[in-house]
Structure formats: structure tokens, C-alpha cells
């Protein structure tokens, strides 16, 4: 089954975007706290999994326009985190 999605990097945040953005902000804070807590790897990996799951749910929601800038920000953040772990 082929799905058609559109992405607008300049679109204002709708409710769907805001939910993911708020979750992203919360997870970033939790990951930062886990790094400060003697690099609490189990907490970091749990939060990374939650961010991936939340992002996949956002992408898989039918009949929505995806915010390209939000997805890019999450991708850049995830790349940075994985670079920390090598």
C-alpha cells in the first residue's frame, strides 16, 4: 500500500506537531539529566526508544502534513546522541 505524505518545513505547528514537539523537549531534558547522572545508559536508551516511537507515530498518522523542520530537528538530535555513544 502506497501512502502519500506531504512535508512543509515552514508550516506553523498544528496540534499534531505540538504534541510531538513537547514530547521531544521533555525527552531531551530527560536524556540530559541521565547524562549528568553518571551517564545513566538505561535511562538514555529508554528515552531514545520513546522518541523513536513518538516520531514514528507522528509520521504514521493518516491525513496529516508533516512538519519537515520538526522532523529534521529530531533527526539532528538523534544523530548527535548516537555520535556520543560512538
Secondary structure, DSSP 8 states (H G I E B T S, - for coil): -----EE-TT----HHHHHHHHHHHHHHHHHHHHHHTT--HHHHHHHHHHHHHHHHHHHH-TT-EE-HHHHHHHHHHHHHHHHHH-
